[in-house]
Amino acid sequence: MTEVRSEHFLNILNGNKAAMINLGSGRVIESKHRDNIFVYFVGHGTTGILAFPENYLYADELNNALQSMYSNRQFSSMLLYIDACRAGSLFDGILSEYNRIFAVTAAGPRESSWSTYCNENDEKPDVCLGDEFSCTWIEDQANLGKLYPLQVNELVEKRTVLNHFNYIRNTVKLSNVMPYGDFSIGQNKLYSYIGKSPEVFSKYLQYSNSALSFNKRNDTLKSSVQFSKNTYKSYQIKEQYNGKNNTMKQRTIYNSIMRKIMDRVFNKILQNIIKQLPGFVEHIDELKELPSNLPLNVFPCYRQTLDYITTNCFSLPKNIYSLNEVHVFFNLCTRVIDRKWKSEEFYVLFEQVVHNVCSKNSSTFSNSLKMINVH
C-alpha cells in the first residue's frame, strides 16, 4: 500500500492512536509494561535504512523510537524479525544490549537477503512468492504439528527465542541471519511473542515441485531462481503481471533506463562534490565501499542528502535499485563530519550540485516516467 509510510509504522509501534485516525484500521500497539511485543517486518532495505513505498525509515529514527518505548515502560520485552537486505545495519553497534529488545535480521549489515519459491518460466516475468528467511521460520513453525504430531505441544512449550534463532541461522543458506540487542531475551519462550494457536501448528502447505523450486540454485546469472531483494530484477517482479506484454515491456524498458540514469546521476553528484572538498578525490573508491560501521551522528546528514536527491531528481523510495547505491552518501557524510566541515556549508554545496546535475536530466526523467503510463 503506497500510503504506508515510515511515520505510520513508528506511530503504530509507539501507540500513537491520535496520529493514526482515518489511516488504515487506526489500530496501534497499546502495550503496557508487562506486555511482550513481536515486530515482523518484510521489505526492502539498505545501509541504515528500511524502505517504505513513499519514504525511508532510518536506523537512528527506529532506535530513538525503541529507546523511547523502553524508557516509557511500554513493554516487558520485544522481539523483532527484520527481513530486508543489509538489515543488520539497522542494529549493528546501535541497538543497546540492556533494553530488553532482541532483533533477528535476515542478513548482516553488508549483505543481501534473498527471495525464494521463484518460477523458472522464461515466457513469464520472474515471480518469487517469498523470502528465504521468512519462509524458513514460518514454515518451521507451521510444520511442527505435521512433523511431530505427538510432541507438538511439548515442543511449543519448551522452545525458546534462541532455539528458534539457531534453527533459522543454520537453515538459511544464502545470507547470514544475525542477532542483535539484549541476548537475555533469548531465554524467553518463543510462544510468548508469536503465540501458540493449535491451528497454526497443525496446518501444512504442500507446494507443487513442477511450478516452484525452493533453495534450488542455478549457476547462470540470467536464470538464477534466487534474487537479491534489492536488485533491478526484483523490482520488476514486484509489478503485477496482467497478461499485457506491451505493459510489461514498457515497465522493463523504464526500469532499465532508470537504472542507467541513477548510475549516471549518482556518479556525477559524487564527482562534482569531491572536486570541491579538499582531500576527497583520492578517496573516491573508499566512498563506494559499504561502510563498516554507522555512527548515529551521521544520520541527519545522510537523511538530508537523500532528501535533496528525491526532491530535485527522482524519488529514491520509488526506485528500488537506488538502494544499492545510496550508501556512498553515508560515507560522504561520515568523511565530511570527520574532517570537521561545517554542516551548513556542506548542505549548501550539496544542494547546489544536486540541483545542477538533476536540472540537466529533468527532461530524461520526464520522458522515462511517461513510459509506465502507456497501456
C-alpha positions in Angstrom: 0.0 0.0 0.0 1.5 3.3 -1.1 0.0 5.2 1.8 2.1 3.2 4.3 4.9 5.5 5.4 7.7 5.2 8.0 6.0 7.6 10.4 2.9 5.4 10.3 5.0 2.4 11.3 6.5 4.4 14.2 3.2 5.7 15.3 1.7 2.2 15.4 4.7 1.0 17.3 4.6 3.8 19.8 0.9 3.5 20.4 0.1 7.0 19.0 -3.6 6.5 18.3 -4.3 10.1 17.6 -1.8 10.2 14.7 -3.5 7.1 13.1 -7.1 8.4 13.0 -8.6 7.7 9.5 -5.4 5.8 8.5 -5.9 2.2 7.7 -7.6 0.4 10.6 -6.4 3.0 13.0 -5.1 0.3 15.3 -1.9 0.8 17.2 0.1 -1.2 19.8 -1.5 -0.2 23.1 1.0 -2.1 25.3 1.8 -1.9 29.0 4.9 -2.6 31.0 4.1 -6.3 31.3 3.5 -7.0 27.6 5.7 -8.7 25.2 5.8 -7.3 21.7 6.7 -9.1 18.4 7.5 -7.0 15.4 7.9 -8.7 12.0 9.0 -6.5 9.0 9.4 -7.7 5.4 10.5 -5.3 2.7 13.5 -3.7 1.1 16.4 -2.2 2.9 20.0 -0.9 2.6 22.7 0.7 4.7 20.9 2.1 7.8 17.5 2.1 6.0 14.2 0.3 5.8 12.4 1.3 2.7 8.7 2.2 2.6 6.8 3.0 -0.6 6.9 6.7 -0.1 9.9 7.3 2.2 12.6 5.7 4.3 12.9 4.7 7.9 16.4 5.4 9.2 18.3 3.5 11.9 18.5 6.5 14.2 14.7 7.0 14.0 14.0 3.4 14.7 16.5 3.3 17.6 15.0 6.5 19.1 11.5 5.0 18.9 12.6 1.8 20.6 14.6 3.6 23.3 11.6 5.9 24.0 9.3 2.8 24.4 11.8 1.2 26.8 12.2 4.4 28.8 8.4 4.8 29.0 8.0 1.2 30.1 5.7 0.3 27.2 6.8 -3.3 27.1 8.3 -6.1 29.2 10.4 -7.3 26.2 10.4 -7.0 22.5 11.4 -9.4 19.7 12.0 -8.1 16.1 12.3 -10.2 13.0 13.5 -8.0 10.1 13.6 -9.4 6.6 15.4 -6.9 4.4 18.7 -6.5 2.6 21.5 -5.2 4.9 19.0 -5.4 7.8 21.8 -5.9 10.3 22.9 -2.3 9.6 19.8 -1.1 11.5 21.1 -2.6 14.7 24.9 -3.4 14.5 26.6 -1.2 17.1 23.4 0.7 17.6 20.8 -1.4 19.5 21.5 -1.5 23.2 22.4 -4.8 24.9 20.4 -3.8 28.0 17.0 -2.6 27.0 15.0 -5.8 26.7 15.0 -5.8 22.9 16.3 -8.6 20.8 16.4 -8.3 17.0 17.0 -11.1 14.4 17.8 -10.0 10.9 17.7 -11.9 7.6 21.1 -10.6 6.6 24.1 -8.9 8.1 25.0 -5.2 7.7 26.6 -5.5 4.3 24.8 -8.4 2.5 21.6 -9.1 0.7 18.7 -11.2 1.8 17.2 -13.4 -0.9 13.8 -14.3 -2.5 12.8 -17.9 -3.0 9.9 -20.0 -4.4 10.6 -18.4 -7.8 9.3 -19.6 -11.1 11.7 -20.7 -13.9 9.4 -20.0 -16.8 11.1 -17.7 -19.4 7.8 -16.9 -21.0 6.5 -15.0 -18.0 8.1 -12.4 -15.7 10.2 -13.8 -12.8 7.9 -14.1 -9.8 9.0 -15.1 -6.3 6.5 -16.0 -3.6 8.6 -15.5 -0.6 11.9 -14.8 1.0 14.3 -17.5 2.3 14.4 -16.1 5.9 10.7 -15.6 6.2 9.8 -19.0 4.6 12.3 -20.7 6.8 10.9 -19.5 10.1 7.2 -19.5 9.2 7.3 -23.0 7.6 9.2 -24.3 10.6 6.5 -23.2 12.9 3.7 -24.3 10.7 5.1 -27.7 10.2 5.7 -28.6 13.8 2.3 -30.3 14.0 2.9 -32.3 10.8 6.4 -33.4 11.7 5.9 -34.0 15.5 2.2 -34.6 16.0 2.6 -36.3 19.4 5.2 -33.9 20.7 4.0 -30.6 19.2 2.6 -29.1 22.5 5.7 -30.1 24.4 8.0 -28.5 21.7 6.0 -25.3 21.7 6.1 -25.0 25.4 9.9 -25.6 25.6 11.1 -23.7 22.5 13.0 -20.5 23.3 13.8 -17.5 21.2 17.4 -18.6 21.0 16.4 -22.1 19.9 14.4 -20.6 17.1 17.2 -18.3 16.1 19.7 -21.1 15.9 17.4 -23.2 13.7 16.9 -20.2 11.3 20.6 -19.3 11.2 21.6 -22.9 10.4 18.8 -23.4 7.8 19.1 -20.2 5.8 22.0 -20.6 3.3 22.1 -17.5 1.1 22.7 -14.9 3.9 23.9 -14.7 7.4 21.0 -14.5 9.9 22.2 -12.2 12.7 21.2 -11.4 16.3 21.4 -8.0 18.0 20.5 -6.4 21.3 19.7 -7.9 24.6 20.6 -11.6 24.5 18.8 -12.4 27.8 15.6 -12.3 25.7 16.9 -15.4 24.0 15.9 -17.5 27.1 12.3 -16.4 26.8 9.7 -18.8 25.4 9.0 -18.2 21.7 5.3 -18.6 22.1 5.2 -15.6 24.5 5.8 -13.5 21.3 4.2 -15.3 18.4 1.5 -17.3 20.3 0.8 -21.0 20.2 -2.6 -21.3 18.5 -3.2 -25.0 17.7 -4.4 -24.1 14.2 -1.0 -22.5 13.3 0.9 -25.6 14.2 -1.4 -28.1 12.6 -1.5 -26.6 9.1 0.9 -27.7 6.5 1.1 -26.3 3.0 2.2 -28.5 0.1 3.9 -26.9 -2.9 4.0 -28.3 -6.4 7.5 -29.0 -7.4 6.6 -28.6 -11.0 5.8 -25.0 -10.5 8.2 -23.8 -7.8 11.6 -24.5 -6.6 12.9 -23.9 -3.1 16.6 -23.2 -2.5 17.5 -24.5 -5.9 20.5 -22.8 -7.4 21.3 -22.1 -11.0 24.9 -21.2 -12.0 23.7 -18.9 -14.8 23.0 -15.3 -13.7 20.3 -14.9 -16.3 18.1 -17.7 -14.9 19.0 -17.9 -11.3 16.0 -18.8 -9.2 17.1 -16.7 -6.2 17.1 -12.9 -6.3 18.6 -10.4 -4.1 15.6 -8.3 -2.9 17.3 -5.0 -3.9 18.2 -5.9 -7.4 16.7 -4.3 -10.5 15.2 -7.7 -11.4 13.4 -8.0 -8.1 11.9 -4.5 -8.7 10.5 -5.8 -12.0 8.9 -8.9 -10.4 7.0 -6.8 -7.8 4.9 -5.4 -10.6 1.6 -7.1 -11.2 1.6 -9.4 -14.3 -1.7 -8.7 -16.1 -1.0 -10.6 -19.3 -0.4 -7.4 -21.3 3.0 -8.0 -22.9 3.2 -4.4 -24.0 2.7 -3.1 -20.5 5.4 -5.4 -19.1 7.7 -4.4 -21.9 7.2 -0.7 -21.1 7.9 -1.4 -17.4 11.1 -3.3 -18.3 12.3 -0.5 -20.5 11.6 2.0 -17.8 13.5 0.1 -15.2 16.5 -0.3 -17.4 16.6 3.4 -18.3 16.1 4.5 -14.7 19.0 2.2 -13.6 21.3 3.9 -16.1 20.1 7.3 -15.2 20.6 6.7 -11.5 24.1 5.4 -12.0 25.0 8.4 -14.1 23.4 10.9 -11.6 24.9 9.4 -8.5 28.4 9.4 -10.1 28.0 12.9 -11.4 26.9 14.2 -7.9 29.7 12.4 -6.2 32.4 13.6 -8.6 31.2 17.2 -8.5 31.1 17.2 -4.7 34.5 15.7 -4.1 36.2 18.1 -6.5 35.2 20.9 -4.1 36.2 19.1 -0.9 39.9 19.2 -0.1 41.5 15.7 0.2 38.5 13.8 -1.1 39.4 13.0 -4.7 41.9 10.3 -3.8 39.4 8.5 -1.6 36.6 8.1 -4.2 36.9 4.3 -4.3 36.6 4.2 -0.5 33.4 6.2 -0.7 31.8 3.5 -2.9 32.5 0.7 -0.4 29.9 -0.4 2.1 30.6 1.2 5.5 31.9 -0.9 8.3 30.0 1.0 11.0 27.2 3.5 11.2 27.7 6.3 13.8 24.3 7.7 14.8 25.6 11.3 14.4 26.0 10.8 10.6 22.3 10.0 10.0 21.0 13.7 9.9 23.4 14.4 7.1 22.6 11.1 5.4 18.9 11.8 5.5 19.2 15.3 4.3 21.4 14.4 1.3 19.0 11.7 0.2 16.0 14.1 0.6 17.8 16.6 -1.7 18.1 13.9 -4.4 14.4 12.8 -4.0 13.2 16.4 -4.1 15.4 17.6 -7.1 15.9 14.5 -9.2 13.7 11.4 -8.7 12.1 9.6 -5.8 14.6 7.2 -4.3 12.0 5.2 -2.4 10.1 4.6 -5.6 13.2 3.3 -7.4 14.3 0.2 -5.6 17.6 -0.1 -7.5 18.8 3.1 -5.8 19.1 1.2 -2.5 22.3 -0.4 -3.9 23.9 3.0 -4.3 22.9 5.3 -1.5 25.5 4.1 0.9 28.0 6.3 -0.9 26.3 9.3 0.6 26.6 7.9 4.1 30.3 7.5 3.5 30.5 11.0 2.2 28.7 12.4 5.2 31.0 10.4 7.5 34.1 11.8 5.9 32.7 15.4 6.0 32.0 15.1 9.7 35.4 13.5 10.4 37.1 16.4 8.6 35.0 18.8 10.8 33.4 20.6 7.8 30.6 22.9 8.8 27.4 21.1 8.1 25.7 24.3 6.8 28.4 24.9 4.2 28.3 21.2 3.1 24.5 21.2 2.7 24.6 24.4 0.6 27.3 22.9 -1.6 25.4 19.6 -1.9 22.1 21.2 -2.8 23.8 23.3 -5.5 25.5 20.3 -7.0 22.3 18.2 -6.9 20.2 21.0 -8.5 22.7 21.5 -11.3 23.1 17.8 -12.1 19.4 17.0 -12.0 18.2 20.0 -13.8 20.2 18.9 -16.8 18.5 15.5 -16.7 14.9 16.7 -16.0 13.6 16.0 -19.5 15.1 12.5 -19.3 13.2 11.8 -16.0 10.0 13.1 -17.5 10.2 11.0 -20.7 11.0 7.9 -18.6 8.0 8.4 -16.4 5.8 8.6 -19.4 6.7 5.1 -20.4 4.9 3.5 -17.5 1.7 5.3 -18.3 1.4 3.6 -21.6 -1.2 0.8 -21.5 
